[in-house]
Amino acid sequence: MSSLPPFTTRPEIKGTFGAVSTTHWLASSVGMAMLEKGGNAFDAAVAAGFVLQIVEPHLNGPGGEVPIIAMRHDDSAPRVICGQGVTPAAATAERFAALGLKMVPGTGLLPAVVPGAFGAWMTLLRDYGSLPLATVLAPAIEYAESGFPLLSRAVSSILPVIDFFKQEWPSSAEQWLVGGGAPRPDALFRCPGIALTYRRILAEATLAGPDREAQIERARATFYEGFVAEAIDDFYRKPLMDSTGERHAGLLTGDDMARWSASDEATVSAEYAGYRVHKAGPWSQGPVFLQQLALLEGVDFASFGPDSAEFVHQVAESAKLAYADREAWYGDPAAADVPLKTLLSGEYNAARRQLVGDRASLAMRPGLAGADERIEAIMALAGSEPTIGPGGGEPTFAPLPSVEGDTVHLDIVDRFGNMVSATPSGGWLQSSPSVPGLGFSISTRAQMTWLAPGLASSLRPGVRPRTTLTPTLVTRGDKAVMALGSPGGDQQDQWSLTTFLRIVHYGYDLQRAIDAPQFQIRHFPASFHPRECVLGRVLIENRFSPDVLADLRSRGHELAIQDAWALGRVCAVARYDGMLHAGASARHMQGYAVGR
């Protein structure tokens, strides 16, 4: 019998100095370079995060958002830095109703929220990092000025909107078109506008004097109160075309920018299989990961395999219950009463677990009194307003292939045991017009709110929309032992959960768990415009055996068979056995893990 280990697309990275995993090889290399310069995991995360804005512009940008979970080696627990900006003060349901809209558009100026990524990265650098601002910004500026190979998928995002950019969003045409057409895939591409913006911010920062923290704070103020905010305020007053098929001015103002700052808050966490899993609060979808774990407590994973029909069935059915609760109850706790303690309780999930039978459920089944009425209101709106012209809310356009994974992610651990997980997104080049003088687009995250009143995620002024962005950090005792996450909208906490379960219950290393066949449900209204729902549907890679697929169909699952490597872009790092470990998905052929 062969003693060779199972084949994986690349080795699990192992070392003792540092480990970095991101969705783009250039960002991973930059993260490691920061560690080599003497920086810690948090410095590396900031540098890698800014590079991801440049090299994956169709998936995130300087005008986007990011939730970050960070844990110092001597902290007793990780913390969440919330870089999810809030809706504008003028963003009311009444304002949208006056425009004749039933839903917040997926593209254009109307769905804008305060861009939170810059503030979150500055908070992480100031409070957790050690390197100067100029050092961590230098690689992003260099790639923006000197050029980087533009991914073919980024070009595929530009191709369908060439005429639209020329006719409706000329600032985007100037930024993203070359000679009036799409850039060449994998050719050198430059973003001089973004480079100039960051150089201006650095120049302003130096006026604060030599103190590192003062410079970082001056940079933050320049973005939210200085020339960046002024440019956004001016541009968002002019009507431009959006996914309604009409031209609308934006609601975001410089005052909205000035009032906002990133927050540092406690994680939400739960014990599972000897680990404590930490997530962001219910303003994200993070707690669904914890609800799924609570529902899976007591399942005898040893009695079936990680690629079996029973594994898929158990995970899919628990996801249906958890995501139904997400729809009914999750929102910004600052504006909504979220019964999170009950939703994560053992008693509640023990009762909910009884709803998982041998057959696939075809119903939305949230728990707690009042949930059914909320779901009824949501389902009446889901998919009710079509997208006109290019663009649903998630950054995919025909003829872009239907492959999930439209965000970016990074996980980093250093030799001291500092660990960080972050999922940047928003500011997609194809979802809102580039702001003149800045070179980047603004987040359209307000599309994740509902215009119906009385829901946890109803549109309210100055409130965080419930985001899909959801990094994960795992502790054991008082030490960080694993960080993981994935792009992919509503699927993020499904792909990450499946990866985590294969590590915990089947002893897979990071890379093997990431490479394993993936699946997901679509059994809830999508978080992105036009917010369609397909009850009972399971998307599943064709690497599952025909017998498994037949078994799942016999249980009532409606299967949508996907290509062999279509689902998931999971990144992960870990710290155990005296070593640092990292893995990254080969899907999309761009994510990479590095370390030594």
C-alpha positions as CSV (number, residue, x, y, z in Angstrom):
1,M,0.0,0.0,0.0
2,S,1.3,3.5,-0.9
3,S,2.4,5.7,2.0
4,L,2.3,8.8,-0.1
5,P,0.2,11.7,1.2
6,P,-3.0,12.6,-0.7
7,F,-2.4,14.8,-3.7
8,T,-3.0,18.6,-3.3
9,T,-2.7,21.4,-5.8
10,R,0.3,22.8,-3.9
11,P,2.0,22.0,-0.6
12,E,0.8,23.2,2.8
13,I,3.3,25.9,3.7
14,K,5.2,25.3,6.9
15,G,7.8,27.3,8.8
16,T,8.5,29.2,12.0
17,F,9.1,32.8,10.8
18,G,5.8,33.8,9.3
19,A,3.0,32.6,7.1
20,V,0.8,34.7,4.7
21,S,-2.2,33.6,2.6
22,T,-4.2,35.9,0.4
23,T,-6.2,35.8,-2.8
24,H,-3.4,37.2,-4.9
25,W,0.2,36.2,-5.1
26,L,1.5,39.8,-5.2
27,A,-0.3,40.7,-2.0
28,S,1.0,37.5,-0.3
29,S,4.6,38.4,-1.4
30,V,4.2,42.0,0.0
31,G,2.8,40.7,3.3
32,M,5.9,38.5,3.7
33,A,8.1,41.4,2.7
34,M,6.7,43.4,5.6
35,L,7.5,40.5,8.0
36,E,11.1,40.4,6.6
37,K,11.4,44.2,7.2
38,G,10.7,43.5,10.9
39,G,7.0,44.3,10.9
40,N,4.4,42.1,12.6
41,A,1.4,40.3,11.2
42,F,-0.7,43.5,11.4
43,D,1.8,45.6,9.4
44,A,1.8,42.8,6.9
45,A,-2.0,42.8,6.7
46,V,-2.2,46.5,6.1
47,A,0.4,46.4,3.3
48,A,-1.3,43.3,1.7
49,G,-4.7,44.9,2.0
50,F,-3.7,48.0,0.2
51,V,-2.0,45.9,-2.6
52,L,-5.2,43.8,-3.0
53,Q,-7.1,47.1,-3.8
54,I,-4.7,47.6,-6.7
55,V,-4.3,44.1,-8.1
56,E,-7.9,42.9,-7.7
57,P,-9.8,46.1,-8.6
58,H,-12.9,44.2,-9.7
59,L,-13.2,42.6,-6.3
60,N,-12.3,45.5,-3.9
61,G,-10.9,49.0,-3.9
62,P,-9.8,52.0,-1.9
63,G,-13.5,53.0,-1.6
64,G,-14.6,49.7,-0.1
65,E,-14.9,48.2,3.3
66,V,-13.3,45.5,5.5
67,P,-14.0,43.7,8.7
68,I,-10.8,42.6,10.5
69,I,-10.3,40.1,13.4
70,A,-6.9,40.7,15.1
71,M,-5.2,39.0,18.0
72,R,-1.9,40.0,19.5
73,H,0.2,37.1,20.9
74,D,-0.3,38.4,24.5
75,D,-4.0,39.3,24.2
76,S,-6.6,37.2,26.0
77,A,-9.0,37.3,23.1
78,P,-9.2,38.7,19.6
79,R,-10.9,41.9,18.6
80,V,-12.9,43.0,15.6
81,I,-12.0,46.2,13.8
82,C,-15.2,47.2,11.9
83,G,-14.4,48.9,8.6
84,Q,-18.0,48.6,7.5
85,G,-19.2,52.1,6.7
86,V,-22.7,53.3,7.5
87,T,-25.5,54.5,5.2
88,P,-25.8,58.2,4.5
89,A,-27.9,60.5,6.8
90,A,-30.2,61.1,3.8
91,A,-30.7,57.4,3.0
92,T,-34.3,56.8,4.2
93,A,-36.9,54.4,2.8
94,E,-39.1,57.5,2.2
95,R,-36.4,59.0,-0.1
96,F,-36.2,55.8,-2.1
97,A,-40.0,55.5,-2.3
98,A,-40.2,59.0,-3.7
99,L,-38.0,57.8,-6.5
100,G,-40.5,55.0,-7.2
101,L,-38.1,52.3,-6.1
102,K,-38.9,49.0,-4.2
103,M,-35.3,48.1,-3.7
104,V,-32.0,49.8,-3.3
105,P,-30.2,49.7,-6.7
106,G,-27.2,47.4,-7.0
107,T,-25.0,49.9,-9.0
108,G,-24.5,53.6,-9.3
109,L,-24.5,56.4,-6.7
110,L,-27.6,55.6,-4.6
111,P,-26.4,52.5,-2.9
112,A,-23.2,54.1,-1.5
113,V,-22.2,53.9,2.1
114,V,-19.2,55.5,3.8
115,P,-16.1,53.8,2.5
116,G,-14.7,52.1,5.7
117,A,-11.6,50.2,4.5
118,F,-9.2,53.1,4.8
119,G,-10.2,53.9,8.4
120,A,-10.1,50.3,9.4
121,W,-6.6,49.8,8.0
122,M,-5.4,53.0,9.7
123,T,-6.9,51.7,13.0
124,L,-5.1,48.4,12.7
125,L,-1.8,50.0,11.8
126,R,-2.0,52.6,14.6
127,D,-3.1,50.3,17.4
128,Y,-1.6,46.9,16.4
129,G,1.2,47.6,13.9
130,S,4.7,48.9,14.3
131,L,5.9,50.1,10.8
132,P,5.6,53.6,9.4
133,L,2.6,54.5,7.2
134,A,4.9,55.2,4.2
135,T,6.4,51.8,4.5
136,V,3.2,49.8,4.3
137,L,1.7,52.0,1.6
138,A,4.8,51.9,-0.6
139,P,4.1,48.6,-2.4
140,A,0.5,49.6,-3.4
141,I,1.7,52.9,-4.7
142,E,4.5,51.2,-6.7
143,Y,2.1,48.8,-8.3
144,A,-0.4,51.5,-9.1
145,E,2.3,53.7,-10.7
146,S,4.6,51.2,-12.3
147,G,2.0,48.6,-13.2
148,F,0.9,45.1,-12.4
149,P,-0.4,42.2,-14.5
150,L,-4.2,42.8,-14.8
151,L,-6.1,39.6,-14.1
152,S,-8.1,38.1,-17.0
153,R,-11.2,38.1,-14.8
154,A,-10.8,41.8,-14.2
155,V,-10.7,42.3,-17.9
156,S,-13.8,40.1,-18.2
157,S,-15.5,42.5,-15.8
158,I,-14.7,45.5,-18.0
159,L,-15.6,44.0,-21.4
160,P,-19.4,44.1,-21.0
161,V,-19.4,47.7,-19.7
162,I,-17.1,49.4,-22.3
163,D,-19.9,51.2,-24.0
164,F,-21.7,51.9,-20.8
165,F,-18.6,53.5,-19.3
166,K,-18.1,55.7,-22.4
167,Q,-21.8,56.8,-22.5
168,E,-22.7,57.0,-18.8
169,W,-19.6,56.8,-16.5
170,P,-16.9,58.7,-18.4
171,S,-14.7,58.9,-15.3
172,S,-14.6,55.1,-15.2
173,A,-13.8,55.0,-19.0
174,E,-10.8,57.2,-18.3
175,Q,-9.7,55.0,-15.4
176,W,-10.2,51.5,-16.9
177,L,-10.2,51.6,-20.7
178,V,-7.1,51.6,-22.8
179,G,-7.4,53.3,-26.2
180,G,-11.2,53.2,-25.9
181,G,-11.3,49.5,-25.3
182,A,-10.7,46.9,-22.6
183,P,-7.1,46.3,-21.3
184,R,-5.3,43.2,-22.4
185,P,-5.5,40.3,-20.0
186,D,-2.3,39.7,-18.0
187,A,-0.7,42.8,-19.6
188,L,0.9,45.5,-17.4
189,F,-1.8,47.9,-16.2
190,R,-1.5,51.1,-14.2
191,C,-3.7,53.1,-11.8
192,P,-2.1,56.5,-11.7
193,G,-5.1,58.2,-10.1
194,I,-5.0,55.9,-7.0
195,A,-1.3,56.3,-6.7
196,L,-1.6,60.1,-6.8
197,T,-4.3,60.0,-4.1
198,Y,-2.2,57.9,-1.8
199,R,0.8,60.1,-2.4
200,R,-1.3,63.2,-1.5
201,I,-2.4,61.5,1.7
202,L,1.2,60.6,2.6
203,A,2.2,64.2,2.0
204,E,-0.5,65.4,4.3
205,A,0.5,62.9,6.9
206,T,4.1,64.1,7.1
207,L,2.7,67.5,8.1
208,A,1.8,66.0,11.4
209,G,5.5,65.7,12.2
210,P,7.7,62.6,12.8
211,D,5.4,60.8,15.3
212,R,4.1,57.6,13.7
213,E,0.7,57.6,15.3
214,A,0.1,61.3,14.5
215,Q,0.9,60.7,10.9
216,I,-1.5,57.8,10.7
217,E,-4.3,59.9,12.3
218,R,-3.5,62.8,9.9
219,A,-3.8,60.4,7.0
220,R,-7.2,59.1,8.3
221,A,-8.4,62.7,8.7
222,T,-7.3,63.6,5.2
223,F,-9.4,60.7,3.8
224,Y,-12.5,61.4,5.8
225,E,-12.4,65.2,6.3
226,G,-10.0,66.4,3.6
227,F,-9.6,66.3,-0.2
228,V,-10.9,62.7,-0.5
229,A,-14.2,63.4,1.2
230,E,-14.5,66.7,-0.7
231,A,-14.1,65.0,-4.0
232,I,-16.7,62.4,-3.1
233,D,-19.2,65.0,-1.9
234,D,-18.9,67.0,-5.1
235,F,-19.1,64.0,-7.4
236,Y,-22.1,62.4,-5.7
237,R,-24.3,65.5,-6.3
238,K,-24.4,64.8,-10.1
239,P,-27.0,62.3,-11.4
240,L,-25.6,59.2,-13.1
241,M,-27.1,56.0,-14.5
242,D,-27.6,53.0,-12.2
243,S,-29.2,49.6,-12.4
244,T,-32.7,51.0,-12.3
245,G,-32.2,52.3,-15.9
246,E,-32.5,55.9,-14.7
247,R,-30.0,58.6,-13.6
248,H,-29.9,59.4,-9.9
249,A,-27.7,61.6,-7.8
250,G,-26.1,60.1,-4.7
251,L,-26.9,60.6,-1.1
252,L,-23.4,60.2,0.4
253,T,-21.9,63.5,1.6
254,G,-18.7,64.8,3.1
255,D,-20.5,65.2,6.4
256,D,-21.3,61.5,6.4
257,M,-17.6,60.8,5.9
258,A,-16.5,63.1,8.7
259,R,-19.0,61.6,11.2
260,W,-17.7,58.0,10.8
261,S,-14.8,56.2,12.3
262,A,-13.8,52.5,12.5
263,S,-14.7,50.8,15.7
264,D,-12.8,48.3,17.8
265,E,-15.3,45.8,19.4
266,A,-15.5,42.3,20.9
267,T,-16.0,39.3,18.7
268,V,-18.9,36.9,18.9
269,S,-17.7,33.4,19.7
270,A,-18.6,29.9,20.4
271,E,-16.9,26.6,21.6
272,Y,-16.7,23.7,19.2
273,A,-14.7,20.5,19.3
274,G,-12.2,22.0,21.8
275,Y,-11.8,25.3,19.8
276,R,-13.3,28.7,20.2
277,V,-14.4,30.2,16.9
278,H,-14.5,34.0,16.7
279,K,-16.6,36.0,14.3
280,A,-17.8,39.6,13.8
281,G,-21.2,40.6,15.2
282,P,-24.6,40.3,13.5
283,W,-24.0,43.4,11.4
284,S,-22.0,40.8,9.4
285,Q,-23.2,37.3,8.5
286,G,-20.5,35.9,10.8
287,P,-22.8,34.4,13.5
288,V,-24.3,32.0,10.9
289,F,-21.0,30.1,11.1
290,L,-21.5,29.7,14.8
291,Q,-25.2,28.8,14.4
292,Q,-24.2,26.1,11.9
293,L,-21.6,24.7,14.4
294,A,-24.2,24.7,17.2
295,L,-26.7,22.8,15.0
296,L,-24.0,20.3,14.0
297,E,-23.1,19.5,17.7
298,G,-23.6,15.9,18.3
299,V,-23.5,14.8,14.6
300,D,-21.3,11.7,14.3
301,F,-19.0,12.9,11.6
302,A,-16.8,9.8,12.2
303,S,-19.7,7.6,10.8
304,F,-19.4,9.1,7.3
305,G,-16.8,10.6,5.1
306,P,-16.0,14.2,4.2
307,D,-17.1,13.8,0.6
308,S,-20.2,11.7,1.4
309,A,-23.8,12.5,0.7
310,E,-24.5,12.5,4.5
311,F,-21.8,15.1,5.0
312,V,-23.3,17.4,2.3
313,H,-26.8,16.8,3.6
314,Q,-26.0,17.5,7.3
315,V,-24.1,20.7,6.4
316,A,-26.6,22.0,3.9
317,E,-29.6,21.4,6.1
318,S,-27.9,23.2,9.1
319,A,-27.1,26.1,6.8
320,K,-30.7,26.4,5.7
321,L,-31.8,26.9,9.3
322,A,-29.0,29.3,10.2
323,Y,-29.4,31.4,7.1
324,A,-33.2,31.6,7.7
325,D,-32.4,33.1,11.1
326,R,-29.9,35.5,9.4
327,E,-32.6,36.8,7.2
328,A,-35.1,37.3,10.0
329,W,-32.9,38.6,12.8
330,Y,-29.4,39.9,11.7
331,G,-28.7,43.6,11.4
332,D,-26.7,46.4,13.1
333,P,-27.3,46.0,16.8
334,A,-27.1,49.8,17.1
335,A,-30.4,50.0,15.3
336,A,-32.0,46.5,15.6
337,D,-32.8,44.2,18.5
338,V,-30.9,41.1,17.5
339,P,-31.6,38.1,19.9
340,L,-28.1,36.7,19.3
341,K,-27.7,35.1,22.8
342,T,-30.8,33.0,22.1
343,L,-29.8,32.2,18.5
344,L,-26.5,30.8,19.7
345,S,-27.8,29.1,22.8
346,G,-27.5,25.3,23.2
347,E,-31.2,25.0,24.1
348,Y,-32.4,26.8,21.0
349,N,-30.2,24.9,18.7
350,A,-31.0,21.5,20.3
351,A,-34.6,22.2,19.4
352,R,-33.8,23.5,15.9
353,R,-31.6,20.4,15.3
354,Q,-34.8,18.2,15.4
355,L,-35.9,19.9,12.2
356,V,-33.1,18.2,10.3
357,G,-34.5,15.0,8.8
358,D,-33.5,12.6,6.1
359,R,-35.1,14.7,3.4
360,A,-34.0,18.1,2.1
361,S,-36.1,21.0,3.4
362,L,-37.8,23.2,0.8
363,A,-39.0,25.8,3.2
364,M,-37.5,28.9,4.9
365,R,-37.8,28.0,8.6
366,P,-36.5,30.8,10.9
367,G,-37.0,30.4,14.6
368,L,-38.5,32.6,17.4
369,A,-41.8,34.5,17.5
370,G,-42.3,37.0,14.7
371,A,-39.7,35.5,12.4
372,D,-42.3,34.1,9.9
373,E,-43.8,37.6,9.3
374,R,-40.4,39.0,8.7
375,I,-39.5,36.3,6.2
376,E,-42.9,36.8,4.4
377,A,-42.1,40.5,4.0
378,I,-38.6,39.8,2.7
379,M,-39.7,37.1,0.3
380,A,-42.3,39.4,-1.2
381,L,-39.5,41.8,-2.1
382,A,-36.8,39.3,-3.1
383,G,-36.1,39.6,-6.9
384,S,-39.0,42.0,-7.3
385,E,-37.1,44.7,-9.2
386,P,-35.0,43.6,-12.2
387,T,-31.6,44.9,-13.0
388,I,-31.6,47.1,-16.1
389,G,-28.3,47.5,-17.9
390,P,-25.0,46.1,-16.6
391,G,-24.6,44.9,-13.1
392,G,-26.2,43.1,-10.3
393,G,-24.9,44.1,-7.0
394,E,-22.3,41.4,-6.7
395,P,-19.5,42.3,-9.1
396,T,-20.3,39.9,-11.9
397,F,-21.6,40.8,-15.4
398,A,-22.3,38.6,-18.4
399,P,-20.3,37.3,-20.2
400,L,-18.3,36.8,-17.0
401,P,-18.5,33.0,-16.1
402,S,-20.8,32.2,-13.3
403,V,-18.0,31.4,-10.8
404,E,-18.5,32.4,-7.1
405,G,-15.9,34.4,-5.2
406,D,-16.3,38.1,-5.7
407,T,-14.3,39.7,-2.8
408,V,-10.8,39.2,-1.5
409,H,-9.3,37.8,1.7
410,L,-6.1,37.6,3.7
411,D,-4.8,35.6,6.8
412,I,-1.4,36.2,8.4
413,V,0.5,34.8,11.4
414,D,3.9,35.9,12.5
415,R,6.6,34.2,14.6
416,F,5.4,35.9,17.8
417,G,1.9,34.4,17.4
418,N,0.2,37.6,16.3
419,M,-2.7,36.6,13.9
420,V,-5.1,38.5,11.7
421,S,-7.9,37.6,9.3
422,A,-9.6,40.2,7.1
423,T,-12.1,40.2,4.2
424,P,-11.9,43.4,2.1
425,S,-14.5,44.1,-0.5
426,G,-16.6,46.9,-2.1
427,G,-15.6,49.7,-4.3
428,W,-15.8,47.4,-7.3
429,L,-14.7,49.1,-10.5
430,Q,-17.8,47.9,-12.3
431,S,-20.5,48.7,-9.7
432,S,-20.1,52.5,-9.2
433,P,-18.4,55.2,-11.2
434,S,-14.8,56.2,-10.5
435,V,-14.6,59.4,-8.5
436,P,-12.7,62.0,-10.6
437,G,-9.4,63.1,-9.1
438,L,-9.3,60.0,-6.8
439,G,-9.2,57.1,-9.3
440,F,-11.5,54.7,-7.4
441,S,-15.1,53.8,-6.9
442,I,-17.2,53.8,-3.7
443,S,-18.9,50.9,-2.0
444,T,-22.5,50.0,-3.0
445,R,-23.2,48.0,0.2
446,A,-26.5,49.8,1.0
447,Q,-28.1,47.4,-1.6
448,M,-28.0,44.8,1.2
449,T,-30.7,46.7,3.1
450,W,-34.5,46.3,2.6
451,L,-36.8,49.2,2.0
452,A,-39.6,47.4,3.9
453,P,-39.9,48.8,7.5
454,G,-39.5,46.9,10.7
455,L,-36.9,44.4,9.6
456,A,-33.5,43.9,11.2
457,S,-31.8,44.9,8.0
458,S,-34.2,47.7,6.9
459,L,-32.6,50.8,5.5
460,R,-32.0,53.3,8.2
461,P,-29.8,56.4,8.1
462,G,-26.3,56.1,9.7
463,V,-26.5,52.4,10.1
464,R,-24.3,49.6,9.0
465,P,-25.9,47.4,6.3
466,R,-25.7,43.7,7.1
467,T,-22.6,42.7,5.2
468,T,-21.6,39.3,3.9
469,L,-18.0,39.9,4.8
470,T,-16.9,37.5,7.5
471,P,-13.3,36.6,8.5
472,T,-12.8,33.8,11.0
473,L,-10.2,33.5,13.8
474,V,-10.0,30.4,16.0
475,T,-8.4,30.2,19.5
476,R,-7.5,27.3,21.8
477,G,-6.9,28.2,25.4
478,D,-5.7,31.8,25.2
479,K,-3.8,31.5,21.9
480,A,-4.7,32.1,18.3
481,V,-4.4,28.8,16.4
482,M,-6.1,29.4,13.1
483,A,-7.4,32.1,10.8
484,L,-9.4,31.4,7.6
485,G,-11.9,32.9,5.2
486,S,-13.0,33.3,1.6
487,P,-14.5,35.7,-0.9
488,G,-17.9,34.7,-2.2
489,G,-20.8,36.9,-0.9
490,D,-23.4,34.7,0.9
491,Q,-21.2,31.6,0.4
492,Q,-18.3,32.8,2.5
493,D,-19.4,31.2,5.8
494,Q,-20.4,28.0,3.9
495,W,-17.1,27.4,2.2
496,S,-15.1,28.4,5.4
497,L,-17.3,26.1,7.5
498,T,-16.8,23.1,5.3
499,T,-13.1,23.7,5.3
500,F,-13.0,24.0,9.1
501,L,-15.1,20.8,9.6
502,R,-12.7,18.8,7.4
503,I,-9.8,20.0,9.4
504,V,-11.4,19.4,12.8
505,H,-13.2,16.1,12.2
506,Y,-11.1,14.4,9.5
507,G,-7.6,15.6,10.3
508,Y,-7.0,17.3,6.9
509,D,-4.2,19.8,6.7
510,L,-5.0,23.3,5.5
511,Q,-4.3,22.8,1.9
512,R,-6.1,19.5,1.6
513,A,-9.2,20.9,3.3
514,I,-9.1,23.9,0.9
515,D,-8.6,21.7,-2.2
516,A,-11.4,19.3,-1.2
517,P,-14.7,19.4,-3.3
518,Q,-17.0,22.2,-2.3
519,F,-20.8,22.9,-2.3
520,Q,-23.2,25.6,-1.1
521,I,-26.9,26.3,-0.7
522,R,-28.9,29.1,-2.3
523,H,-31.8,28.6,0.0
524,F,-32.4,32.3,1.0
525,P,-32.7,35.7,-0.7
526,A,-29.3,36.7,-2.0
527,S,-27.7,39.7,-0.3
528,F,-27.0,41.4,-3.6
529,H,-29.5,43.0,-6.0
530,P,-31.8,41.7,-7.4
531,R,-31.8,39.4,-4.3
532,E,-33.3,36.3,-5.9
533,C,-33.9,33.1,-3.9
534,V,-34.0,29.5,-5.1
535,L,-35.4,27.3,-2.3
536,G,-33.8,23.8,-2.2
537,R,-30.9,24.5,-4.5
538,V,-27.5,23.1,-3.8
539,L,-24.6,24.2,-6.0
540,I,-22.0,21.4,-6.0
541,E,-18.7,20.7,-7.8
542,N,-18.6,17.8,-10.2
543,R,-15.7,16.2,-8.3
544,F,-18.3,14.6,-6.0
545,S,-18.9,11.0,-7.2
546,P,-22.0,10.1,-9.3
547,D,-23.2,8.0,-6.4
548,V,-23.1,10.9,-4.0
549,L,-24.9,13.1,-6.4
550,A,-27.6,10.5,-7.0
551,D,-28.0,10.0,-3.2
552,L,-28.5,13.7,-2.7
553,R,-31.1,13.9,-5.5
554,S,-32.9,11.0,-3.9
555,R,-33.1,13.1,-0.6
556,G,-34.8,15.9,-2.5
557,H,-31.9,18.3,-3.1
558,E,-32.1,20.3,-6.3
559,L,-28.5,20.0,-7.5
560,A,-26.8,22.6,-9.8
561,I,-23.6,20.8,-10.9
562,Q,-20.6,23.2,-11.2
563,D,-17.2,22.8,-12.7
564,A,-14.6,20.9,-10.9
565,W,-12.9,23.9,-9.3
566,A,-15.7,26.5,-9.4
567,L,-16.6,27.0,-5.7
568,G,-14.6,28.7,-3.0
569,R,-11.4,30.7,-2.7
570,V,-10.5,29.8,0.9
571,C,-7.3,31.1,2.5
572,A,-6.0,29.9,5.9
573,V,-3.1,30.1,8.3
574,A,-2.6,28.1,11.5
575,R,-0.2,27.8,14.4
576,Y,0.4,24.4,16.1
577,D,3.1,21.8,16.6
578,G,5.7,24.6,17.0
579,M,5.2,25.6,13.4
580,L,3.3,28.1,11.3
581,H,1.1,26.7,8.5
582,A,-0.6,28.2,5.5
583,G,-2.7,27.2,2.5
584,A,-4.6,28.9,-0.3
585,S,-7.1,27.9,-2.9
586,A,-5.9,27.1,-6.4
587,R,-9.3,28.1,-7.7
588,H,-9.1,31.2,-10.0
589,M,-5.3,30.5,-10.2
590,Q,-4.3,33.5,-8.3
591,G,-4.4,32.9,-4.5
592,Y,-1.2,32.0,-2.9
593,A,0.3,31.1,0.5
594,V,3.9,32.0,1.3
595,G,6.0,31.5,4.4
596,R,9.2,30.3,5.9
